[in-house]
């Protein structure tokens, strides 16, 4: 579900870049934010095509770039070489568990891990700006 804040955030960003807030961009935004998983550009394209077949792949890709620039999503590149996009706005920081067999992603949050990372940075006089933790392995479904 897309909030008014997300829509306004996107519209404001487009205005600062002197870009038009087209109906196509609006539809892509709504579909992207309505899907709660890490999407590839192609997966988003396929979802958009079901409802709006006139929207092309280049428009999807350019809109994803704008969504990243304005802070509504971010691009993720994992070991499989596939670029995926995840929602950012209103989502707390999280790390990922990634199955190397089926490709399933699990978002995890652990305050102890976050605290340990802060402690390590402080011990070394390091001032982190951002971080990502990815654990690769086999999920319990694939293990069976």
PEJO-V960243 format. One record per helix or strand of 2 or more residues. SS is the DSSP state (H for helix, E for strand). FROM is the first residue (numbers start at 1). TO is the last residue. If there is no record, write none. Layout:
# PEJO-V960243
ss: {SS:SS}
from: {FROM:FROM}
to: {TO:TO}
This chain:
# PEJO-V960243
ss: {H:H:H:H:E:E:E:E:H:E:H}
from: {4:23:41:57:73:83:95:105:111:134:140}
to: {16:34:51:69:77:87:99:108:123:137:143}
